[in-house]
Amino acid sequence: MAGGRGAPGRGRDEPPESYPQRQDHELQALEAIYGADFQDLRPDACGLVKEPPEINLVLYPQGLTGEEVYVKVDLRVKCPPTYPDVVPEIELKNAKGLSNESVNLLKSRLEELAKKHCGEQQGWRGLTPTLKEVQV
């Protein structure tokens, strides 16, 4: 049977990844997916970072980019040292084109998503469709 918790496909003889390794792999995936819309907010993000992840992702409705976008929001995620086995703090900032009610609904859905996937590397996939669902 393959791997341990949070490490699909890893062999039995391989040690499980540490929290910093798992966090680093997730950050690399997020940066590849979100590109310029991904920002590592930790002070020493360019070097060997020992702090848990703290990131900002700019979210848009699925399929929209550039000047045609009238809805967007910054998702700030602050992870505890034992992430992904503990739910991160989620904050939404700089909302554009969303009512306060929509921002609150989006935050609730993101928190549910984080709780549902606690213990897994999340990659925060599915956030853009969630934003599209609540836009007004």
DSSP file with accessible surface (Angstrom, degrees, kcal/mol):
  #  RESIDUE AA STRUCTURE BP1 BP2  ACC     N-H-->O    O-->H-N    N-H-->O    O-->H-N    TCO  KAPPA ALPHA  PHI   PSI    X-CA   Y-CA   Z-CA
    1    1 A M              0   0  192      0, 0.0     2,-0.2     0, 0.0    11,-0.1   0.000 360.0 360.0 360.0 140.0    0.0    0.0    0.0
    2    2 A A        -     0   0   60      9,-0.1     9,-0.2    10,-0.0     5,-0.1  -0.488 360.0 -33.8 -84.5 144.5    1.4    3.4   -0.9
    3    3 A G        -     0   0   29      7,-5.5     2,-0.1    -2,-0.2     9,-0.1   0.683  57.0 -91.7  50.9 167.7    2.4    6.3    1.3
    4    4 A G    >   -     0   0   48      3,-0.3     3,-2.0     1,-0.2     6,-0.2  -0.332  68.5 -42.8-102.8-172.6    1.4    7.9    4.6
    5    5 A R  T 3  S+     0   0  169      1,-0.3    -1,-0.2    -2,-0.1   115,-0.1  -0.306 127.6   3.2 -58.5 127.9   -0.9   10.7    5.4
    6    6 A G  T 3  S+     0   0   18     -3,-0.1    -1,-0.3     1,-0.1   115,-0.1   0.558 112.1  91.2  76.0   7.1   -0.6   13.6    2.9
    7    7 A A    X   -     0   0    6     -3,-2.0     3,-1.6    -5,-0.1    -3,-0.3  -0.522  59.0-171.4-133.5  64.9    1.9   11.8    0.8
    8    8 A P  T 3  S+     0   0  123      0, 0.0    -5,-0.1     0, 0.0     3,-0.1  -0.322  72.7  18.2 -60.1 138.2    0.1    9.9   -1.9
    9    9 A G  T 3  S+     0   0   68      1,-0.3     2,-0.3    -6,-0.0    -6,-0.0   0.436  88.4 133.8  85.6  -1.2    2.2    7.5   -4.0
   10   10 A R    <   -     0   0   56     -3,-1.6    -7,-5.5    -6,-0.2    -1,-0.3  -0.649  55.7-118.5 -85.0 140.2    5.1    7.4   -1.5
   11   11 A G    >   -     0   0   31     -2,-0.3     3,-1.1    -9,-0.2    -7,-0.1  -0.248  20.7-110.8 -74.4 162.9    6.5    4.0   -0.8
   12   12 A R  T 3  S+     0   0  196      1,-0.2    -1,-0.1   -11,-0.1   -10,-0.0   0.813 115.8  55.0 -62.0 -33.9    6.5    2.3    2.7
   13   13 A D  T 3  S+     0   0  164      2,-0.1    -1,-0.2   -10,-0.0    -2,-0.0   0.592  89.6  90.6 -79.5 -10.7   10.3    2.6    3.0
   14   14 A E  S <  S-     0   0  102     -3,-1.1     3,-0.1     1,-0.1    -4,-0.0  -0.705  82.6-118.6 -87.5 135.7   10.3    6.4    2.4
   15   15 A P        -     0   0   98      0, 0.0     3,-0.1     0, 0.0    -2,-0.1  -0.392  37.5 -98.9 -68.2 148.6   10.0    8.6    5.5
   16   16 A P        -     0   0  102      0, 0.0     2,-0.1     0, 0.0   -10,-0.1  -0.338  45.0 -98.1 -65.2 151.5    7.0   10.8    5.5
   17   17 A E        -     0   0   32      1,-0.1     2,-0.1    -3,-0.1    -3,-0.0  -0.420  37.6-118.3 -68.7 145.6    7.5   14.4    4.5
   18   18 A S     >  -     0   0   52     -2,-0.1     4,-2.6     1,-0.1     5,-0.2  -0.312  29.1-103.5 -74.9 165.5    8.0   17.0    7.2
   19   19 A Y  H  > S+     0   0   77      1,-0.2     4,-2.9     2,-0.2     5,-0.2   0.940 122.6  50.8 -57.5 -48.3    5.6   19.9    7.6
   20   20 A P  H  > S+     0   0   77      0, 0.0     4,-2.6     0, 0.0    -1,-0.2   0.903 111.1  49.3 -59.0 -36.7    8.0   22.4    6.0
   21   21 A Q  H  > S+     0   0   98      2,-0.2     4,-2.4     1,-0.2    -2,-0.2   0.937 112.8  46.2 -66.2 -45.5    8.6   20.0    3.0
   22   22 A R  H  X S+     0   0   13     -4,-2.6     4,-2.1     1,-0.2    -1,-0.2   0.914 114.2  48.6 -62.8 -41.7    4.8   19.6    2.5
   23   23 A Q  H  X S+     0   0   11     -4,-2.9     4,-2.6    -5,-0.2    -2,-0.2   0.923 110.5  51.0 -64.8 -42.2    4.3   23.3    2.8
   24   24 A D  H  X S+     0   0   75     -4,-2.6     4,-2.3    -5,-0.2    -2,-0.2   0.918 109.2  50.7 -63.3 -41.4    7.1   24.1    0.4
   25   25 A H  H  X S+     0   0   77     -4,-2.4     4,-2.0     1,-0.2    -1,-0.2   0.907 111.0  48.9 -63.5 -39.8    5.7   21.6   -2.2
   26   26 A E  H  X S+     0   0    9     -4,-2.1     4,-2.7     2,-0.2    -2,-0.2   0.920 109.9  51.0 -66.9 -40.7    2.2   23.2   -1.9
   27   27 A L  H  X S+     0   0   13     -4,-2.6     4,-2.6     1,-0.2    -2,-0.2   0.904 108.8  51.8 -63.0 -39.7    3.7   26.7   -2.3
   28   28 A Q  H  X S+     0   0  104     -4,-2.3     4,-2.0     2,-0.2    -1,-0.2   0.920 111.2  47.8 -61.9 -41.6    5.6   25.6   -5.4
   29   29 A A  H  X S+     0   0   34     -4,-2.0     4,-2.4     2,-0.2    -2,-0.2   0.927 111.6  49.6 -65.6 -43.7    2.3   24.3   -6.9
   30   30 A L  H  X S+     0   0    2     -4,-2.7     4,-3.2     1,-0.2     5,-0.4   0.913 110.1  50.5 -61.7 -42.5    0.4   27.5   -6.0
   31   31 A E  H  X S+     0   0  115     -4,-2.6     4,-1.9     1,-0.2    -1,-0.2   0.905 111.5  48.6 -63.3 -38.8    3.1   29.6   -7.6
   32   32 A A  H  < S+     0   0   87     -4,-2.0    -2,-0.2    -5,-0.2    -1,-0.2   0.894 117.7  41.2 -67.3 -38.5    2.9   27.5  -10.8
   33   33 A I  H  < S+     0   0   94     -4,-2.4    -2,-0.2    -5,-0.1    -1,-0.2   0.927 126.5  30.0 -75.0 -47.5   -0.9   27.7  -10.9
   34   34 A Y  H >< S+     0   0   31     -4,-3.2     3,-2.5     1,-0.2    -3,-0.2   0.627  80.4 178.2 -95.2 -15.5   -1.4   31.3   -9.9
   35   35 A G  G >< S+     0   0   39     -4,-1.9     3,-1.9    -5,-0.4    -1,-0.2  -0.204  74.7   7.2  53.9-123.3    1.7   32.9  -11.3
   36   36 A A  G 3  S+     0   0  108      1,-0.3    -1,-0.3    21,-0.0    -2,-0.1   0.670 126.0  66.0 -67.0 -15.1    1.7   36.7  -10.8
   37   37 A D  G <  S+     0   0   49     -3,-2.5    21,-2.0    -6,-0.1     2,-0.4   0.415  88.7  83.2 -87.0   2.9   -1.5   36.4   -8.7
   38   38 A F  E <   +A   57   0A  20     -3,-1.9     2,-0.4    19,-0.2    19,-0.2  -0.896  56.1 177.4-105.8 135.2    0.5   34.4   -6.0
   39   39 A Q  E     -A   56   0A 107     17,-2.1    17,-2.5    -2,-0.4     2,-0.6  -0.980  24.1-145.1-140.9 127.4    2.6   36.2   -3.4
   40   40 A D  E     -A   55   0A  35     -2,-0.4    15,-0.2    15,-0.2     5,-0.2  -0.817  14.2-166.4 -87.2 118.0    4.5   34.8   -0.5
   41   41 A L        +     0   0   47     13,-3.1    14,-0.2    -2,-0.6    -1,-0.1   0.476  47.8 114.9 -89.9  -1.2    4.2   37.3    2.3
   42   42 A R  S >  S-     0   0   20     12,-0.6     3,-1.5     1,-0.1     4,-0.1  -0.434  73.3-122.9 -71.1 144.2    6.9   35.9    4.6
   43   43 A P  T 3  S+     0   0  102      0, 0.0     3,-0.3     0, 0.0    -1,-0.1   0.855 108.6  36.8 -57.4 -39.7    9.8   38.4    5.0
   44   44 A D  T >  S+     0   0  106      1,-0.2     3,-1.4     2,-0.1    -2,-0.1  -0.155  74.0 138.1-106.5  40.4   12.5   36.0    3.8
   45   45 A A  T <   +     0   0   34     -3,-1.5    -1,-0.2     1,-0.3     4,-0.2   0.715  66.5  58.8 -62.0 -20.6   10.5   34.3    1.1
   46   46 A C  T 3  S+     0   0  140     -3,-0.3    -1,-0.3    -4,-0.1    -2,-0.1   0.763 108.0  44.6 -81.6 -24.0   13.4   34.4   -1.4
   47   47 A G  S <  S-     0   0   52     -3,-1.4     2,-0.8     1,-0.1    -3,-0.0  -0.122 116.7 -47.7-102.1-160.2   15.7   32.3    0.7
   48   48 A L        -     0   0  154     -2,-0.1     2,-0.4     2,-0.0    -1,-0.1  -0.658  65.7-155.6 -74.7 109.1   15.4   29.2    2.8
   49   49 A V        +     0   0   31     -2,-0.8   -25,-0.1    -4,-0.2    -4,-0.1  -0.769  25.7 177.4 -98.1 130.5   12.3   29.9    4.8
   50   50 A K        +     0   0  182     -2,-0.4    -1,-0.1     2,-0.1    -2,-0.0   0.490  55.7  94.6-105.6  -7.5   11.6   28.3    8.1
   51   51 A E  S    S-     0   0   82      1,-0.1     3,-0.1    -7,-0.0    -9,-0.1  -0.544  86.0 -99.3 -83.0 151.0    8.3   30.1    8.9
   52   52 A P        -     0   0   37      0, 0.0    -1,-0.1     0, 0.0    -2,-0.1  -0.294  57.4 -78.2 -63.3 155.6    5.0   28.5    8.0
   53   53 A P        +     0   0    5      0, 0.0    26,-3.1     0, 0.0     2,-0.3  -0.221  44.2 178.2 -60.2 141.8    3.4   29.8    4.8
   54   54 A E  E     + B   0  78A  66     24,-0.2   -13,-3.1    -3,-0.1   -12,-0.6  -0.919  22.3 168.6-140.2 112.8    1.6   33.2    4.7
   55   55 A I  E     -AB  40  77A   3     22,-2.6    22,-2.3    -2,-0.3     2,-0.4  -0.834  31.8-145.8-129.6 163.5    0.4   33.9    1.2
   56   56 A N  E     -AB  39  76A   6    -17,-2.5   -17,-2.1    -2,-0.3     2,-0.4  -1.000  15.7-173.8-127.5 128.7   -1.8   36.2   -0.9
   57   57 A L  E     -AB  38  75A   0     18,-2.6    18,-3.5    -2,-0.4     2,-0.6  -0.992  19.2-140.7-120.8 130.6   -3.8   34.9   -3.9
   58   58 A V  E     - B   0  74A  21    -21,-2.0     2,-0.4    -2,-0.4    16,-0.2  -0.822  25.0-157.0 -88.4 121.0   -5.7   37.3   -6.1
   59   59 A L  E     + B   0  73A   0     14,-3.3    14,-1.7    -2,-0.6     3,-0.0  -0.863  15.7 176.2-106.5 136.1   -8.9   35.5   -7.1
   60   60 A Y        -     0   0   52     -2,-0.4    72,-0.2    12,-0.2    71,-0.2  -0.905  43.6 -84.9-125.4 158.8  -11.0   36.2  -10.2
   61   61 A P    >   -     0   0    2      0, 0.0     3,-1.8     0, 0.0    67,-0.1  -0.348  65.9 -83.7 -60.5 145.9  -14.1   34.5  -11.5
   62   62 A Q  T 3  S+     0   0  110     66,-0.5     3,-0.1     1,-0.2    -3,-0.0  -0.213 112.5  15.0 -56.2 133.1  -13.2   31.5  -13.6
   63   63 A G  T 3  S+     0   0   73      1,-0.2     2,-0.4    -3,-0.1    -1,-0.2   0.394 100.7 108.1  87.2  -3.8  -12.4   32.3  -17.2
   64   64 A L    <   +     0   0   58     -3,-1.8     2,-0.3     3,-0.0    -1,-0.2  -0.898  36.1 152.1-112.0 138.3  -11.9   36.1  -16.8
   65   65 A T    >   +     0   0  101     -2,-0.4     3,-1.0    -3,-0.1     4,-0.1  -0.946  41.7  10.6-148.5 169.7   -8.6   38.0  -16.8
   66   66 A G  G >  S-     0   0   61     -2,-0.3     3,-1.4     1,-0.2    -2,-0.0  -0.199 116.9 -11.3  65.9-143.1   -7.2   41.3  -17.6
   67   67 A E  G 3  S+     0   0  190      1,-0.3    -1,-0.2     3,-0.0    -3,-0.0   0.653 124.3  68.5 -73.5 -15.5   -9.3   44.4  -18.2
   68   68 A E  G <  S+     0   0  104     -3,-1.0     2,-0.5     2,-0.0    -1,-0.3   0.548  76.1 107.0 -80.9  -3.2  -12.6   42.6  -18.5
   69   69 A V    <   +     0   0    7     -3,-1.4     3,-0.1     1,-0.1    -3,-0.0  -0.631  30.1 161.4 -84.3 124.5  -12.5   41.7  -14.8
   70   70 A Y        +     0   0  167     -2,-0.5     2,-0.4     1,-0.1    -1,-0.1   0.351  65.3  59.1-116.0  -2.0  -14.9   43.6  -12.6
   71   71 A V        +     0   0   14    -10,-0.1     2,-0.3    26,-0.0    26,-0.2  -0.998  60.9 134.1-131.9 128.8  -14.8   41.2   -9.7
   72   72 A K  E     - C   0  96A  66     24,-2.0    24,-3.0    -2,-0.4     2,-0.3  -0.971  22.4-170.3-163.0 163.1  -11.8   40.1   -7.7
   73   73 A V  E     -B   59   0A   0    -14,-1.7   -14,-3.3    -2,-0.3     2,-0.5  -0.979  25.0-121.0-156.7 146.9  -10.6   39.6   -4.1
   74   74 A D  E     -BC  58  93A  17     19,-2.9    19,-2.5    -2,-0.3     2,-0.6  -0.837  22.5-154.7 -91.7 127.5   -7.4   38.9   -2.3
   75   75 A L  E     -BC  57  92A   0    -18,-3.5   -18,-2.6    -2,-0.5     2,-0.5  -0.917   8.1-165.4-101.7 118.7   -7.3   35.7   -0.3
   76   76 A R  E     -BC  56  91A  75     15,-3.3    15,-2.3    -2,-0.6     2,-0.5  -0.932   5.3-172.7-106.0 128.1   -4.8   35.9    2.5
   77   77 A V  E     -BC  55  90A   1    -22,-2.3   -22,-2.6    -2,-0.5     2,-0.5  -0.986   7.3-170.8-124.0 124.3   -3.9   32.5    4.1
   78   78 A K  E     -BC  54  89A  98     11,-2.2    11,-2.9    -2,-0.5   -24,-0.2  -0.972  14.6-155.4-116.8 117.1   -1.8   32.2    7.2
   79   79 A C        -     0   0   11    -26,-3.1     8,-0.1    -2,-0.5    -2,-0.0  -0.727  10.5-129.3 -96.2 140.9   -0.8   28.7    8.0
   80   80 A P    >   -     0   0   35      0, 0.0     3,-2.1     0, 0.0     6,-0.1  -0.348  38.2 -98.0 -75.6 165.7    0.2   27.4   11.5
   81   81 A P  T 3  S+     0   0   91      0, 0.0    -2,-0.0     0, 0.0   -62,-0.0   0.802 123.7  51.4 -56.9 -28.8    3.4   25.4   11.8
   82   82 A T  T >  S+     0   0   57      2,-0.1     3,-2.1   -63,-0.0     4,-0.2   0.200  89.9 164.8 -98.5  17.4    1.6   22.1   11.6
   83   83 A Y  T <   +     0   0    4     -3,-2.1   -60,-0.2     1,-0.3     4,-0.1  -0.502  55.9  37.0 -64.2 137.9   -0.3   22.9    8.4
   84   84 A P  T 3  S+     0   0    1      0, 0.0    35,-3.8     0, 0.0    36,-0.4  -0.939 117.8  55.2 -95.0  11.8   -1.8   21.0    6.6
   85   85 A D  S <  S+     0   0   40     -3,-2.1     2,-0.4    33,-0.2    -2,-0.2   0.510 111.4  50.4 -82.8  -3.3   -2.9   19.0    9.6
   86   86 A V  S    S-     0   0   62     -4,-0.2    33,-0.1    -6,-0.1    -1,-0.0  -0.990  97.4-105.1-132.0 140.9   -4.4   22.2   11.1
   87   87 A V        -     0   0   53     -2,-0.4    28,-0.1    -4,-0.1     2,-0.1  -0.421  37.6-128.6 -66.7 134.1   -6.8   24.6    9.4
   88   88 A P        -     0   0    7      0, 0.0     2,-0.4     0, 0.0    -9,-0.2  -0.353  24.0 -99.5 -78.5 163.3   -5.1   27.9    8.3
   89   89 A E  E     -C   78   0A 133    -11,-2.9   -11,-2.2    -2,-0.1     2,-0.4  -0.684  39.9-157.0 -79.0 137.0   -6.4   31.4    9.0
   90   90 A I  E     +C   77   0A  12     -2,-0.4     2,-0.4   -13,-0.2   -13,-0.2  -0.958  16.2 172.0-121.9 134.2   -8.3   32.8    6.1
   91   91 A E  E     -C   76   0A  96    -15,-2.3   -15,-3.3    -2,-0.4     2,-0.5  -0.998  19.3-149.0-140.0 139.4   -8.9   36.5    5.4
   92   92 A L  E     +C   75   0A  25     -2,-0.4     2,-0.3   -17,-0.2   -17,-0.2  -0.944  25.0 170.7-110.5 133.1  -10.4   38.3    2.4
   93   93 A K  E     +C   74   0A  76    -19,-2.5   -19,-2.9    -2,-0.5    -2,-0.0  -0.916  50.3  23.9-135.8 163.1   -9.1   41.8    1.5
   94   94 A N  E    S-     0   0A 105     -2,-0.3    -1,-0.1   -21,-0.2     2,-0.1   0.845  71.5-171.4  52.7  42.9   -9.4   44.3   -1.3
   95   95 A A  E     -     0   0A  46    -22,-0.1     2,-0.4    -3,-0.1   -22,-0.2  -0.418   4.1-167.9 -66.6 136.3  -12.7   43.0   -2.6
   96   96 A K  E     +C   72   0A 103    -24,-3.0   -24,-2.0    -2,-0.1     3,-0.1  -0.996  68.4   1.5-129.1 123.9  -13.8   44.6   -5.9
   97   97 A G  S    S+     0   0   47     -2,-0.4    39,-0.6     1,-0.2     2,-0.4   0.668 103.3 110.3  78.0  16.2  -17.3   44.2   -7.3
   98   98 A L        -     0   0   22    -26,-0.2    -1,-0.2    37,-0.1    37,-0.1  -0.981  63.9-129.4-125.3 137.0  -18.5   42.1   -4.4
   99   99 A S     >  -     0   0   49     -2,-0.4     4,-2.4     1,-0.1     5,-0.2  -0.346  31.2-108.6 -73.2 163.0  -21.1   43.1   -1.7
  100  100 A N  H  > S+     0   0  136      1,-0.2     4,-2.6     2,-0.2     5,-0.2   0.891 122.7  54.8 -58.5 -38.5  -20.2   42.6    2.0
  101  101 A E  H  > S+     0   0  159      1,-0.2     4,-2.4     2,-0.2    -1,-0.2   0.916 108.2  47.8 -62.0 -41.9  -22.7   39.8    2.0
  102  102 A S  H  > S+     0   0    8      2,-0.2     4,-2.7     1,-0.2    -2,-0.2   0.898 110.8  51.0 -66.8 -39.5  -20.9   38.1   -0.9
  103  103 A V  H  X S+     0   0   23     -4,-2.4     4,-2.7     2,-0.2    -2,-0.2   0.932 111.6  47.9 -63.6 -43.1  -17.5   38.5    0.7
  104  104 A N  H  X S+     0   0  104     -4,-2.6     4,-2.3     2,-0.2    -2,-0.2   0.903 112.5  48.9 -64.6 -40.4  -18.9   36.9    3.9
  105  105 A L  H  X S+     0   0   71     -4,-2.4     4,-2.4     2,-0.2    -2,-0.2   0.924 111.4  49.6 -64.3 -43.8  -20.4   34.0    2.0
  106  106 A L  H  X S+     0   0    0     -4,-2.7     4,-2.6     2,-0.2    -2,-0.2   0.933 110.3  50.2 -61.4 -44.5  -17.2   33.5    0.1
  107  107 A K  H  X S+     0   0   73     -4,-2.7     4,-2.6     1,-0.2    -1,-0.2   0.925 109.9  50.9 -61.9 -42.1  -15.2   33.4    3.3
  108  108 A S  H  X S+     0   0   55     -4,-2.3     4,-2.3     1,-0.2    -1,-0.2   0.922 111.3  47.8 -60.6 -43.4  -17.6   30.9    4.9
  109  109 A R  H  X S+     0   0   80     -4,-2.4     4,-2.3     1,-0.2    -1,-0.2   0.889 111.8  49.8 -66.7 -38.5  -17.3   28.6    1.9
  110  110 A L  H  X S+     0   0    0     -4,-2.6     4,-2.5     2,-0.2    -1,-0.2   0.897 110.2  50.2 -66.9 -39.3  -13.5   28.9    1.9
  111  111 A E  H  X S+     0   0   66     -4,-2.6     4,-2.4     2,-0.2    -2,-0.2   0.905 110.8  49.8 -65.6 -38.9  -13.4   28.1    5.6
  112  112 A E  H  X S+     0   0  128     -4,-2.3     4,-2.7    -5,-0.2    -2,-0.2   0.919 110.9  50.1 -62.1 -43.7  -15.6   25.0    5.0
  113  113 A L  H  X S+     0   0   41     -4,-2.3     4,-1.9     2,-0.2    -2,-0.2   0.920 110.3  49.9 -61.0 -43.6  -13.3   24.0    2.2
  114  114 A A  H  < S+     0   0    0     -4,-2.5    -2,-0.2     1,-0.2    -1,-0.2   0.913 113.0  46.0 -63.6 -41.9  -10.3   24.3    4.4
  115  115 A K  H >< S+     0   0  143     -4,-2.4     3,-1.3     1,-0.2    -2,-0.2   0.916 110.7  53.4 -67.1 -40.8  -11.9   22.2    7.2
  116  116 A K  H 3< S+     0   0  161     -4,-2.7    -1,-0.2     1,-0.3    -2,-0.2   0.865 116.2  38.6 -61.7 -36.7  -13.1   19.6    4.7
  117  117 A H  T >< S+     0   0   49     -4,-1.9     3,-2.3    -5,-0.2    -1,-0.3   0.195  80.8 141.9-102.7  15.4   -9.5   19.2    3.4
  118  118 A C  T <  S+     0   0   44     -3,-1.3   -33,-0.2     1,-0.3     3,-0.1  -0.346  70.3  30.4 -58.4 132.8   -7.7   19.5    6.7
  119  119 A G  T 3  S+     0   0    5    -35,-3.8     2,-0.3     1,-0.3    -1,-0.3   0.263 107.3  90.0  98.5 -11.4   -4.8   17.0    6.7
  120  120 A E  S <  S-     0   0   96     -3,-2.3     2,-0.6   -36,-0.4    -1,-0.3  -0.836  88.1-106.7-112.8 155.1   -4.3   17.3    2.9
  121  121 A Q        -     0   0   53     -2,-0.3    -3,-0.0     1,-0.2   -98,-0.0  -0.720  40.0-168.0 -76.2 121.4   -2.2   19.6    0.8
  122  122 A Q    >   -     0   0   14     -2,-0.6     3,-1.4     1,-0.1    -1,-0.2   0.843  14.0-163.3 -89.5 -37.7   -5.0   21.7   -0.6
  123  123 A G  T 3   -     0   0    2      1,-0.3     3,-0.1     3,-0.0    -1,-0.1   0.519  52.5-104.2  65.0  -3.5   -3.4   23.8   -3.3
  124  124 A W  T >   +     0   0    4      1,-0.2     3,-1.0     2,-0.1    -1,-0.3   0.846  64.2 169.6  51.8  35.7   -6.5   25.9   -2.9
  125  125 A R  T <   +     0   0  157     -3,-1.4    -1,-0.2     1,-0.2   -95,-0.0  -0.468  57.3  36.0 -70.6 150.8   -8.0   24.4   -6.1
  126  126 A G  T 3> S+     0   0   39     -2,-0.1     4,-1.3    -3,-0.1    -1,-0.2   0.500  79.9 114.9  86.9   2.5  -11.6   25.3   -6.7
  127  127 A L  H <> S+     0   0    0     -3,-1.0     4,-2.3     2,-0.2     5,-0.2   0.897  71.2  55.1 -74.0 -39.2  -11.4   28.8   -5.3
  128  128 A T  H  > S+     0   0   32      1,-0.2     4,-2.3     2,-0.2   -66,-0.5   0.942 107.9  47.8 -63.9 -45.5  -12.1   30.6   -8.5
  129  129 A P  H  > S+     0   0   45      0, 0.0     4,-2.0     0, 0.0    -1,-0.2   0.904 109.9  55.0 -60.5 -35.6  -15.4   28.7   -9.1
  130  130 A T  H  X S+     0   0   21     -4,-1.3     4,-1.1     1,-0.2    -2,-0.2   0.928 107.6  49.0 -62.7 -41.1  -16.3   29.5   -5.5
  131  131 A L  H >X S+     0   0    0     -4,-2.3     4,-1.0     1,-0.2     3,-0.6   0.926 108.8  53.2 -63.0 -41.5  -15.8   33.2   -6.2
  132  132 A K  H 3< S+     0   0  108     -4,-2.3     3,-0.5     1,-0.2    -1,-0.2   0.885 103.6  58.0 -62.9 -35.4  -17.9   32.9   -9.4
  133  133 A E  H 3< S+     0   0  124     -4,-2.0    -1,-0.2     1,-0.2    -2,-0.2   0.826 111.8  39.3 -63.8 -33.3  -20.7   31.4   -7.4
  134  134 A V  H << S+     0   0    6     -4,-1.1    -1,-0.2    -3,-0.6    -2,-0.2   0.523  84.1 118.6-100.1  -4.0  -21.0   34.3   -5.0
  135  135 A Q     <        0   0   75     -4,-1.0   -37,-0.1    -3,-0.5   -38,-0.1  -0.314 360.0 360.0 -64.9 145.8  -20.5   37.2   -7.4
  136  136 A V              0   0  134    -39,-0.6    -1,-0.1   -37,-0.0    -2,-0.1  -0.847 360.0 360.0-108.8 360.0  -23.4   39.6   -7.6
